[in-house]
Amino acid sequence: MADPTHTTEAPPAPEQVAMDNLINGYRVTQLLSVAAKLGIADLLADGPEPVEELAKTVDAHADALYRALRALASLGVFAEVAPRRFALTPLADLLRTNHPRSVRALAMFHGEEPYQAWGELRFSLRTGAPAFDHVYQMSHFAYLAQHAEASAVFNRAMSDNTARSVTAVVSAYAFPATGVVVDVGGGHGAFIAAVLRAHPGLHGVLFDQPHVVEGAASTLEEAGVAPRCARLGGDFFVPPLPTGDLYTLRQVIHDWDDEQSLAILRHCVQAMALDSKILVIEALVPPGNEPSPVKFLDLQMLVMNGGRQRTEEDYRRLYAAAGLQLTRVIPTSSVFSIVEGARMAR
Ligand SMILES: C[S@@+](CC[C@H](N)C(=O)[O-])C[C@H]1O[C@@H](n2cnc3c(N)ncnc32)[C@H](O)[C@@H]1O
């Protein structure tokens, strides 16, 4: 019988280790999501804690929680600094609620509805339609309208995501000194708040679904721009949209297929003055095989909404069909580009 302590097997080849890690990605998503939901990083903000204390506070089974944190620590998320005592690491710090680049809500979100929808990825690959609708029997936005807690997590994740890139985007564009900016599908207002704060002569309209704009007051107030920003609930598929001098759509068009995107853009064109501009702010798909998170965001859009990330050429075509001329694509120091359009002369 072979002696198991004297194996002649070579250590696993690097590609095997890499492949195992890729296959096991779903475990990491859930570990991060659960740690985020339990608020473990917030509990460690003042220093290391024994797992037994953490377990009591979050109502968890101490040994199971220990094993989860040990696994996360093996990835650099938390560190076991003494036996069964955990501390924050730079990665774990990002899971704190009030970290300026917090990913807590994002991690919570990905372990919930997207996780279930990705479980039916094959449906999307077979049909080209969103697996979300197949699993939940309604669209993601209809689901959010009916589930206040899920909606709060989603809106927070979007606002946090905006916060991580907003300076890069706002500083990359020469906004006019005066006029009205309409942020279409502006969520809880993190983007329009940053635009208005940087440009005190501008006024804003935050346009989104009624139940979403309802929750936007605190963002606008905290930024000190509430008196200059109207909140307007509505449906961008049902014109007219509010009139303005500049239309911004940040991570909105990517939620929709070409036909729906065209409808939104056409409704903007109908509301725009002749010399108004439109700015679609999206992560563009780079060509070739190079690694890019945008290629995964693209699939996220397919699975969740039937939308897609697009190339510059895709936007040129969409804009032309909507009666817009793509005037410039402005890269920013973030993953986002600003796709500027102007109305074509009629
Ligand atoms: C991916 S989020 C982007 C939010 C925000 N622009 C940002 O970048 O954080 C898409 C937004 O579109 C809004 N939306 C979806 N359907 C809508 C509709 N029919 N009319 C108006 N807004 C809608 C959602 O409520 C959500 O806030």
The ligand as an SDF file (V2000), in Angstrom:
LIG
                    3D

 27 29  0  0  0  0  0  0  0  0999 V2000
  -28.1810   51.2680  -12.5340 C   0  0  0  0  0  0  0  0  0  0  0  0
  -29.1620   52.4710  -11.7380 S   0  0  0  0  0  0  0  0  0  0  0  0
  -28.1420   53.9100  -11.9470 C   0  0  0  0  0  0  0  0  0  0  0  0
  -28.4600   54.9790  -10.9590 C   0  0  0  0  0  0  0  0  0  0  0  0
  -27.5950   56.2320  -11.0530 C   0  0  0  0  0  0  0  0  0  0  0  0
  -27.6620   56.8660  -12.3500 N   0  0  0  0  0  0  0  0  0  0  0  0
  -26.1590   55.8840  -10.7130 C   0  0  0  0  0  0  0  0  0  0  0  0
  -25.3240   55.9140  -11.6050 O   0  0  0  0  0  0  0  0  0  0  0  0
  -25.9000   55.5510   -9.5350 O   0  0  0  0  0  0  0  0  0  0  0  0
  -30.4560   52.7300  -12.9140 C   0  0  0  0  0  0  0  0  0  0  0  0
  -31.5210   53.7100  -12.4560 C   0  0  0  0  0  0  0  0  0  0  0  0
  -32.5560   53.7580  -13.4420 O   0  0  0  0  0  0  0  0  0  0  0  0
  -33.7800   53.9390  -12.7610 C   0  0  0  0  0  0  0  0  0  0  0  0
  -34.9100   53.5230  -13.5980 N   0  0  0  0  0  0  0  0  0  0  0  0
  -35.2210   52.2590  -14.0030 C   0  0  0  0  0  0  0  0  0  0  0  0
  -36.3380   52.2570  -14.7390 N   0  0  0  0  0  0  0  0  0  0  0  0
  -36.7640   53.5450  -14.7940 C   0  0  0  0  0  0  0  0  0  0  0  0
  -37.8660   54.1800  -15.4380 C   0  0  0  0  0  0  0  0  0  0  0  0
  -38.7450   53.4660  -16.1620 N   0  0  0  0  0  0  0  0  0  0  0  0
  -37.9930   55.5160  -15.3150 N   0  0  0  0  0  0  0  0  0  0  0  0
  -37.0950   56.2370  -14.5840 C   0  0  0  0  0  0  0  0  0  0  0  0
  -36.0200   55.6900  -13.9670 N   0  0  0  0  0  0  0  0  0  0  0  0
  -35.8520   54.3530  -14.0700 C   0  0  0  0  0  0  0  0  0  0  0  0
  -33.6300   53.0590  -11.5370 C   0  0  0  0  0  0  0  0  0  0  0  0
  -34.5500   53.3880  -10.5360 O   0  0  0  0  0  0  0  0  0  0  0  0
  -32.1920   53.3140  -11.1470 C   0  0  0  0  0  0  0  0  0  0  0  0
  -32.0660   54.3500  -10.2220 O   0  0  0  0  0  0  0  0  0  0  0  0
  1  2  1  0
  2  3  1  0
  2 10  1  0
  3  4  1  0
  4  5  1  0
  5  6  1  0
  5  7  1  0
  7  8  2  0
  7  9  1  0
 10 11  1  0
 11 12  1  0
 11 26  1  0
 12 13  1  0
 13 14  1  0
 13 24  1  0
 14 15  1  0
 14 23  1  0
 15 16  2  0
 16 17  1  0
 17 18  1  0
 17 23  2  0
 18 19  1  0
 18 20  2  0
 20 21  1  0
 21 22  2  0
 22 23  1  0
 24 25  1  0
 24 26  1  0
 26 27  1  0
M  CHG  2   2   1   9  -1
M  END
$$$$
